[in-house]
Amino acid sequence: MKIVFDARYTRVDHHDGISRYTANLLTELAKLHPVTMLISDHRQLAMLPDLPWQLISSPTSAAEPLVARAVNKLRPDVVFTPMQTMGSWGRRYALLLTVHDLIYYRNRTPPRDLAAPVRLLWRLYHLAWWPQRMLLNRADGVVTVSNTTAALIAEHDLTRKPVTVVSNAAAPLAALDADSDAALVRRETPAVRRLVYMGSYMPYKNVDTLVRGVAALPGTELHLMSRVSDAERARLQKLAPAALLVFHDGATDAEYAETLRSATALVTASRDEGFGIPLVEAMSVGTPVVVSDIPIFREIGGDAALYFDVDDAKALAAAVKRLDEPGEWQRRSALALERAATFTWAASARTLLGVLEETVARRRRR
């Protein structure tokens, strides 16, 4: 079976969610079976494992609807793509598409780093369900990253094709030592109450509730790890002047890991997610998570997390204060480590290989 993996959504400077999903899943899948990568920019190779590759057009180019003509030349049995928009006209191979979430049907502001024409198409695409149905039904199967998103796909009747969950996970953070797990179990409650947020500042991320919640916790630091515009920084500081906000404006993996390991908790008040990699990253270093009470965070955090109403800053503050109770922080830390161990890229790659084999076999039978 010849597997081709569409790696054209890989970033060239730092990973975002889909880029990280691509790189880590590729790395583990290649340990199980030979894989050929598709790239659209040579700079992507620095962010990907050392595997055979083929350069083709960008997934956002006008040539994308006919990209199968270039892919056919590789004679693949199956192609996997970590997005759902790969062109399929004239393909002669099995195709698996990925749906990460349905966030932008409810929150239609597109990612800010896309070009203006792509942002316009993005917004138009999410005005109705039929474009998604058309794309998904042209494939042989659909992959998604969580049971929560799989349930939403079924609820909205987005495809007649088989849907398989290939879970997201979290790669080991750069600052961790090989034997750090044992030390993490013995961690004590941090001396300074320090909260960490890793994510964008898009409206559905609801960072305002985090800022208001921290303002109700005197002496508590909120470390915001992602890059932030000057305008957004000023707006958040003005929103709650009493809040102790620490802007990292884009942290390295090592800085992020160090901050997580010294933190009281990771916090997020997001209204909608397809997964939530920062939760797994925090739990993997024994840092408790305090998160908005939405289905996907219940799926990831289980009994290890503390939950609060998505719009209630006072409830967030109260949840954080629970970690001050005798033994509570240590208990949540131990539960977090156990919970994080259930999400691994190796397990996800095994699931993906299984669905690739099943898809090829089903196509051959037809």
Secondary structure, 3 states (H helix, E strand, C coil): CCEEEECCCCCCCCCCHHHHHHHHHHHHHHCCCCEEEEECCHHHHHHCCCCCEEECCCCCCCCHHHCHHHHHCCCCCEEECCCCCCCCCCCCCEEEEEECCCHHHHCCCCCCCCCHHHHHHHHHHCCCCHHHHHHHHCCCEEEECCHHHHHHHHHCCCCCCCEEECCCCCCCCCCCCCCHHHHHHCCCCCCCCEEEECCCCCHHHCHHHHHHHHHCCCCCEEEECCCCCHHHHHHHHHHCCCCEEEECCCCCHHHHHHHHHCCCEEEECCCCCCCCHHHHHHHHCCCCEEEECCHHHHHHHCCCCEEECCCCHHHHHHHHHHCCCCCHHHHHHHHHHHHHCCCCHHHHHHHHHHHHHHHHHHHHHC
